[in-house]
Structures are given as C-alpha cells and as structure tokens.
C-alpha cells in the first residue's frame, strides 16, 4: 500500500515538469558507426608528363553562412522562457485617519513636545555606562525618536505622536530606573 502511494506521489511530481511519455521515452539513438575497410594497396600508375598550366581565375568563395544560435527546441531539455520582470509598484498610500487642520496642528505640537521631552531625558543618561537590557532600551528609544521624526516629516502626525509618546514613556522609565 505504501509503495502505491509513493508511486502515485512520484508520478504526480513528474507530471508537472514533463509528460510521462516524454520522460520515459528512450533517448534518440545515434547513427550507427561505420567502420571503413582497411585501405587496400592501390596500384601505382605512371604519372603523365606535366601539362602547361592554364590561367583560370579561382572560383569565388561562397559567402559565409551565419550560424543560427541554438534554440531551446534543439535542446533535449525544455526550458520555459524567463518570466517578464515585474514593474515596480508605486508605494502604498499612507493610511491615516482624516483629521481637521486644527486637530493636525494639535497632534503636530504634541508630537514635537514629546520628542523634545524625550531628548531632554536622554541627555541625562550616559549611554556608555549602561549595560545589558538598559543599553538595549536606550537604543530602542533612539529608534522610536528617529521614526517619530520621519513620520512628522512625511506629515503622518498621528503616527508621529504615537511614536513620540512611546519614546517618551520608555525614556522616563529608563531615567527612573537609574536613580
């Protein structure tokens, strides 16, 4: 039973690459080799006296035939043509809630205040004296702060505020743990 299952799996696996008939058909045979009979001794005939040469223009050599490149059809293996290169897709639009101009100004101000507060807190910490997890937290805070600045630059104020808030809270925790 198990052998039947394996044969079925192998048969299905091979059917995707080439048809089974092509897969199991024997390779085309080469033309039979002909052995030439050993040359027999040729009787020597007398050489006729030389004749005066006649000037004849040599025939023009035939034009060279361009050799066509080997096509995939000539190959014993069939290959699919390479897939076309995908065209670069435009970047996806930033999904953010639609807010009024007043709300956007308030969010921008909040994000800028939190980023300034975070930078103030980070100046109180000497990152070279931190070890282990605290050093990792310091790097995360810096990363969040950089991401908040990028979001603010790309006018995604909601995301900038959220990232700045996270950075500020982590910076407060870090400073508190060092006291």
N, C-alpha and C positions, 0 to 999 in steps of 0.2 A: 504494500500500500504506500509506504514512504517513498519507494523508488518511483512509483507512478506520479506522485506529487512532484518530486524533483524533476522528472522528465517534463511534466507539464510546465513547471516554472522555467526551466531552461528553454523549452520550445517557445514560450511566450516572450522570454527575454530576447531570443534571437529573432523573433518575427518582427521586432521593431526596427532592426538595423538592415536587414535584407530579407528577401523572401527565402523560405526554406529551400525552394527548388534551386535558386542560385547558390545557396550556401552549400548544399550537398552535391551539386553537380561537379563532376571531375573537371580539373583544370584542362584547358585546351592542350592537346599534345603537340609536341614539337615535330617538325617534319623529320622523317627518318634520315639518319645519317647514311650517306652513300660512301662507300669506300672505293676509291679509284683503284683499278687494277695496276699492278706494278708496271712501270713503263718497260716495254719490250725494246730490245735493241733495234734501233732504226738503221736500216742500211744506209750507208753514206753514198750519196750521189755526187757525181762530179759537178763542180761549180762551173757554171758557164762563164765565158770571158766577160769582163766588165763592159757595160754599155755606157756611152757618153750620157752624162746627166742632162735631163731636160729641165729647164727652169719653169717651175709651176708655183704659183702663189699658194702658200699653205692655206688650208681652209680656216675660216674664222671660228674661233672657239664659240661654242654655244653660250648664250647668256646664262649667268648663274641663276639657278632656281632658288628663290628664297625658301628656306626651310620653315615650315609652319611649326609653331610651338606645340608641344604635346598637349592634347586636350584631355579633360577629365574622362572623356569617353574612351580614350586609348588606355587609360589606367585600369588595372584589374580591380582596383578598389574604387568604389563610387563615393565621391565626397559631395556634400551639399555646398552650394555657394555660400560664402561668408554672409552673415546677416548684415543688413544695412546699419550703418552707425546711427544710433538714436540721436535725434536733435536735442540740444539742451533745453529742458523745460524752464519756463520762467519761474522765478522763485514764488513760493506760495504767498498769498497776501497775509499780512499780519492780522490775526483775529483779535480784536479788542472791542470792548463794548463802546457804543457810540455815546459820548458824553458831551454836554454843552461846553461852550467856551469857558464859562465861569468854573465849571467843575474841573476841566482840564487844567486851568491855571492853578486851582487849589491843589490838585494832585501833583502838579509840577513843583509847586512850592513845598509841599510835604516831602516829596522825594529829595529835593535839594537840601532841606533842613536835616533830614535823616542821614544823608550822605555826609554832610558837614559834621554832624554829631559823631558819626562813626569814625571819621578821620581824626577827630579830636581824641576820641577814646583810644584809637590805635597808636597815636603819638605818645600816649602814656606807657605803652608796653614796649619793652626791649625784646624784639623777636629773637635775638641771638641767645638770650638767656632762657628761652622757653625750651621745653623738652617734650618729646613724645606726642601725646594727644593735644596738648596746648599749642604746640607748633603747628600741628595739622589744622586745628581750629583757626589759628591766625591766618593760614593760607586760604582757608575757605572764606573767611570774612573778606579778605582782599579780593578774592574771585567774585564774590557776590557784589562787592562795591563796584568792580570793573564792569560787571554785567549790568548793573543798575545805570551806570553812566552811558553804556552803549544803548540801552533801552530808551533813556531820556533823549539821546542824540537822534534815535530813529523815531522819536515822537510817540512812543508807546508809554504814555505816562502812567497808566495803571500798573503795568509790569515793572516799570522803574520804581514806583512807590513800594510795591510789594518786595522787590529785591532789596531796596534800601532799608526797609523795615526789618527784614530778616538779618541783614548785616549788622544793623544797629543792636538788635537784641542779642546776637551772638557776641558782639564786642562788649556789651555791658556785662554779660556772663563771664567773659574772659577776664575783664578788669576786676570784677568782684572776686573771682577765684584766686587772683594774685595777691589780694590784700590779706 
